Amino acid sequence: MKKFTGAGIALLLGTTAAYAGGMDRSGQSIAALFEEGTYAEISFGSITADVTGAMRGVPSSTTGDVAPDYTTFGLAFKTDINDKVSLAFIMDEPFGASISYTGSYTLAGGGTEVTSTGITVLGQYHIDENFSVYAGPRIISAEGIYNAPTVLGGYSSTYSKGSDTGYVVGAAYEIPEIALRAAVTYSSATELLLEGTIGDANAKIPQSVNIDLQSGIAPNTLAFASVRWADWSEAEVTDSALLAQSATLGVLTDFRNRDTYSYSLGVGRKFSENFSGIVSVGYEETSGQEGGQLSATDGYTSLSIGGAYTFENGMELSGGVRKVWLGDAITEPVTTQGGVFPGSSFTDNTATAIGLKLAYNY
């Protein structure tokens, strides 16, 4: 069961972590570090959403579907150096944004596309058979494009890749006999400067804490839970050229001036020597506060199901699907020298995420 939980739980809570707080996409999982022996994995996620709204006070002015589909990709490798020390390499796409206003909305033509890559190297030291500590550097890089609404002059800037290095540190307590593990992981904040074709972008990526719990509760049955806190109240993405025109227009993202707490709870069951399945629910509270023009969702409730099949040669194929009911959101007005443009209201929106992972112990 322990082997399954590493691939299966990480799959549902990582590669299918659609529309979490701020710009979270992967959840920054380090689950590969706890796999037995030498381990490698490759993962893929695909997210499809239906996010529509209207100008506040003008229901006939529609935004169109503002959330283009996107995919995520990840790699991980872990090995034991000796009985006390393990080493893991993890690549994910931790943060991103993809939004495009169309329809008859006043701000049609506006939108952004931001992608990122995270590379984490962790060393783990086992103090004894129960306690371990781990730490290492994490390099975050990002690039993107921002298009201002056509009514504001059609401003567009493409940002080249920029990067910054932070760190990850954590500790875990385990009782292998009952598949119990409690892990607390802290990731430091990073700040990226992205050179643009017109204005330069400055992206502040928040610090975060992940708490991951799991324990056997019956033969071949395991319960798991997680909590993620991200300091999005201290994060923002700005454009230098637009800031010179307008304070509200130059702040490309406004995360409702609040931290986010994302929760999940689930159960895994081993049905045979080769096949296991899991189900989980997720929740992030809706704030009800105004957000920036790129914040078309506010909190969520989700349901996930998945399964994993282990082949005789040690290879494991796991997959999952996650249905997300997105919280209703409102965006703030945009003030420019040309006047005040009203924000929008988004209601009754959903997203669906699927994930696949191929893992191998050897």
C-alpha positions in Angstrom: 0.0 0.0 0.0 2.8 2.4 0.7 4.1 2.1 -2.8 0.7 2.9 -4.2 0.1 5.9 -2.1 3.3 7.6 -3.4 2.2 7.5 -7.0 -1.5 7.6 -6.6 -2.0 10.3 -4.0 0.7 12.5 -5.6 -1.0 12.2 -8.9 -4.4 13.4 -7.8 -3.1 16.1 -5.5 -0.3 17.2 -7.8 -0.7 16.9 -11.5 -4.4 17.5 -11.3 -4.3 20.4 -8.9 -6.4 22.6 -11.1 -7.4 26.1 -10.1 -5.9 26.2 -6.6 -5.3 29.5 -4.9 -3.4 32.2 -6.7 -1.4 30.7 -9.6 -0.8 27.3 -8.0 -0.8 24.4 -10.4 1.3 21.5 -9.1 1.0 21.8 -5.3 4.9 21.4 -5.2 4.7 17.8 -4.1 7.8 16.0 -2.9 6.2 12.6 -2.6 8.9 10.9 -4.7 11.3 11.5 -1.9 9.5 8.9 0.2 9.4 6.1 -2.3 11.4 2.9 -1.6 14.8 2.2 -3.2 15.6 3.8 -6.5 12.5 5.3 -8.1 11.7 7.3 -11.3 8.4 8.7 -12.6 7.0 10.8 -15.4 3.6 12.5 -15.2 1.2 14.4 -17.4 -2.0 16.3 -16.6 -4.6 18.0 -18.8 -7.1 20.6 -17.5 -10.2 21.7 -19.2 -12.4 24.5 -17.7 -15.6 26.3 -18.5 -15.3 29.8 -16.9 -17.6 32.5 -18.1 -19.0 35.7 -16.7 -20.4 39.1 -17.4 -19.7 42.8 -16.7 -20.9 43.6 -13.2 -24.3 45.2 -13.5 -24.6 44.4 -17.3 -25.5 40.7 -17.6 -25.7 40.9 -21.4 -22.0 41.8 -21.7 -20.4 38.4 -21.6 -16.7 37.6 -21.1 -16.8 34.5 -23.2 -14.9 31.4 -21.9 -11.9 33.0 -20.3 -10.0 29.8 -19.3 -8.1 28.1 -22.2 -7.2 24.4 -21.7 -3.7 23.7 -20.5 -1.4 20.8 -19.7 1.2 20.0 -17.1 4.3 17.8 -17.1 6.5 16.4 -14.4 9.6 14.2 -13.7 11.1 12.8 -10.6 14.0 10.6 -9.6 15.0 9.3 -6.2 17.8 7.1 -5.0 19.3 6.0 -1.7 23.0 7.0 -1.2 23.3 4.7 1.8 21.1 3.6 4.8 20.9 7.2 6.1 20.9 9.5 3.1 18.5 9.7 0.1 18.6 12.1 -2.8 15.7 13.3 -5.0 15.4 15.4 -8.2 12.0 16.8 -9.0 10.8 18.8 -12.0 7.3 20.3 -12.1 5.4 23.2 -13.5 4.4 24.8 -10.2 2.7 28.1 -11.2 0.9 29.4 -14.2 -2.0 31.5 -15.5 -4.0 31.3 -18.7 -6.9 33.7 -19.3 -8.4 35.4 -22.3 -11.4 37.8 -22.5 -13.5 37.6 -25.6 -17.3 38.0 -26.2 -19.0 41.3 -25.9 -17.2 42.3 -22.7 -15.7 45.8 -22.5 -12.3 44.4 -21.7 -12.3 41.9 -24.6 -8.9 41.3 -26.1 -7.2 41.3 -22.7 -5.5 38.2 -21.2 -2.3 36.5 -20.3 -0.4 33.2 -20.6 2.2 32.5 -17.9 4.1 29.2 -17.6 6.8 28.1 -15.1 9.2 25.3 -14.4 10.5 24.3 -11.0 13.6 22.2 -10.5 14.1 20.9 -6.9 17.0 18.9 -5.5 16.5 17.4 -2.1 18.7 15.5 0.3 17.1 13.5 3.1 18.8 12.3 6.3 17.2 9.5 8.3 17.9 10.2 12.0 16.4 6.8 12.9 13.8 4.5 11.4 11.1 7.0 12.3 12.4 10.6 12.0 14.0 12.2 8.9 14.8 15.7 7.8 15.3 17.0 4.3 16.4 20.2 2.5 17.6 21.5 -0.8 17.5 24.3 -3.4 14.5 25.0 -5.8 15.0 27.0 -9.0 11.8 28.6 -10.4 11.8 30.0 -13.9 8.8 31.6 -15.8 7.9 33.4 -19.0 4.7 34.7 -20.5 2.8 37.3 -22.5 0.2 39.9 -21.4 -2.3 41.5 -23.7 -4.2 44.6 -22.5 -7.9 44.9 -23.6 -8.4 46.3 -27.1 -10.3 49.3 -25.7 -7.2 50.3 -23.7 -5.0 50.6 -26.9 -4.1 46.9 -27.6 -0.9 47.0 -25.4 1.0 43.7 -25.6 4.3 42.6 -24.0 6.1 39.3 -24.3 8.3 38.4 -21.3 11.4 36.4 -21.7 12.3 33.7 -19.2 13.6 34.8 -15.8 14.5 32.7 -12.8 15.3 32.8 -9.1 16.5 30.3 -6.5 14.8 29.5 -3.2 15.0 26.6 -0.9 12.9 23.7 0.5 13.2 22.4 4.1 11.1 19.8 5.9 10.8 17.0 8.4 8.9 13.7 8.5 7.8 11.1 11.0 7.0 7.6 9.8 5.9 4.2 11.2 6.3 1.9 8.2 4.5 -1.0 9.8 1.2 0.9 9.6 2.1 3.1 6.6 1.9 6.1 8.8 3.7 9.3 7.7 3.4 12.9 8.8 5.5 15.4 6.8 5.8 19.2 7.0 7.5 21.0 4.1 8.3 24.7 3.8 9.1 26.4 0.4 10.7 29.8 0.4 9.4 32.8 -1.6 11.1 33.7 -4.9 11.0 36.9 -7.0 11.4 36.8 -10.8 12.3 39.7 -13.2 11.1 39.0 -16.7 12.3 41.3 -19.4 9.5 42.3 -21.8 9.3 43.6 -25.3 7.7 46.7 -23.9 7.3 46.7 -20.1 9.2 44.3 -17.8 7.3 42.0 -15.5 8.1 41.5 -11.8 6.6 38.3 -10.3 6.6 37.6 -6.6 6.0 33.9 -5.9 4.9 33.3 -2.3 6.3 31.1 0.5 4.2 28.1 1.3 3.8 25.2 3.7 2.6 21.7 2.9 1.4 19.3 5.6 0.9 15.7 4.4 -0.6 13.0 6.5 -1.4 9.3 5.8 -2.0 6.2 7.9 -3.3 2.7 7.5 -6.8 2.4 9.1 -7.6 -1.2 8.2 -6.0 -4.1 6.3 -5.1 -2.8 2.8 -6.9 0.5 3.5 -5.2 3.8 4.0 -6.5 7.3 4.8 -4.7 10.5 3.8 -5.1 14.2 4.2 -3.2 17.3 3.2 -3.2 21.1 3.9 -1.4 23.7 1.8 -0.9 27.2 2.9 0.4 29.8 0.4 1.2 33.4 1.2 -0.6 34.9 -1.8 -1.4 38.0 0.1 2.3 39.0 -0.4 2.4 38.0 -4.1 1.7 39.9 -7.3 2.8 40.2 -10.9 3.3 43.7 -12.3 4.2 45.3 -15.6 6.6 48.3 -15.4 5.2 50.2 -18.4 1.6 49.8 -17.3 2.4 50.8 -13.8 3.6 54.2 -15.2 0.1 54.7 -16.6 -2.2 53.3 -13.8 -1.6 51.5 -10.5 -4.6 49.2 -11.0 -3.8 48.5 -14.7 -0.1 47.8 -13.9 -0.8 45.1 -11.3 -1.6 42.1 -13.6 -2.7 39.9 -10.8 -4.4 40.7 -7.5 -5.0 37.7 -5.3 -7.7 39.3 -3.1 -5.1 40.3 -0.5 -5.4 37.0 1.2 -3.5 33.8 1.9 -5.0 30.6 0.6 -5.5 27.3 2.5 -6.2 24.2 0.3 -7.4 21.0 2.0 -7.9 17.4 0.8 -9.0 14.2 2.4 -9.2 10.7 1.0 -9.1 7.0 1.2 -7.0 4.4 -0.7 -7.8 0.7 -1.0 -5.6 -2.1 -2.3 -8.0 -4.5 -4.1 -5.4 -7.0 -5.3 -1.6 -7.5 -5.5 -1.6 -5.4 -8.6 -4.5 -2.9 -8.5 -5.4 -0.1 -6.0 -7.8 2.7 -6.1 -8.4 6.0 -4.2 -11.0 8.7 -3.8 -10.6 12.1 -2.3 -12.3 15.4 -1.8 -10.8 18.9 -1.9 -11.7 22.3 -0.6 -10.5 25.9 -0.7 -12.7 28.6 0.8 -14.2 31.4 -1.3 -13.2 34.8 0.0 -15.9 36.9 -1.7 -13.5 39.7 -2.2 -12.7 41.5 -5.4 -9.7 40.2 -7.4 -7.7 41.4 -10.4 -8.8 41.0 -14.0 -6.9 37.7 -14.2 -8.6 36.2 -11.1 -11.7 34.7 -12.6 -12.1 32.0 -9.9 -12.3 32.2 -6.1 -12.0 28.9 -4.1 -13.3 25.5 -5.1 -14.7 22.2 -4.1 -13.5 19.0 -5.8 -14.0 15.3 -6.1 -11.2 13.0 -7.4 -11.0 9.3 -8.2 -8.0 7.3 -9.4 -6.3 4.0 -9.6 -2.9 2.3 -10.1 -1.9 -0.9 -11.6 1.5 -2.5 -10.8 3.1 -4.8 -13.3 5.3 -7.7 -12.3 8.5 -5.9 -13.4 7.9 -3.1 -10.8 6.5 -0.6 -13.3 3.3 1.2 -12.1 0.7 3.0 -14.2 -1.7 5.3 -12.4 -4.4 7.6 -13.5 -7.0 9.9 -12.1 -9.8 12.4 -12.8 -10.8 15.4 -10.8 -14.0 17.4 -11.0 -13.7 20.9 -9.7 -16.6 23.2 -8.8 -15.1 26.7 -9.0 -16.1 29.3 -6.5 -18.0 32.4 -7.8 -15.6 35.4 -8.3 -15.8 39.1 -8.8 -13.0 41.3 -10.3 -12.3 44.9 -9.4 -12.8 47.9 -11.8 -9.8 49.0 -13.8 -9.0 52.7 -13.6 -7.1 54.4 -16.5 -6.7 57.9 -17.8 -9.6 57.1 -20.1 -12.0 56.3 -17.3 -13.1 53.5 -15.1 -14.0 50.2 -16.6 -16.2 47.9 -14.5 -15.1 44.5 -13.3 -16.8 41.3 -14.0 -18.8 38.6 -12.2 -18.1 34.8 -12.7 -20.7 32.2 -11.5 -21.5 28.5 -11.8 -18.2 27.5 -13.4 -16.4 24.1 -13.4 -13.2 22.4 -14.5 -12.1 18.8 -15.2 -8.6 17.6 -14.8 -7.1 14.2 -15.7 -3.7 12.9 -14.9 -1.5 10.0 -15.9 1.7 8.8 -14.3 4.3 6.1 -15.2 6.5 5.1 -12.3 9.2 2.5 -11.8 11.0 1.0 -8.8 14.3 -0.8 -9.4 
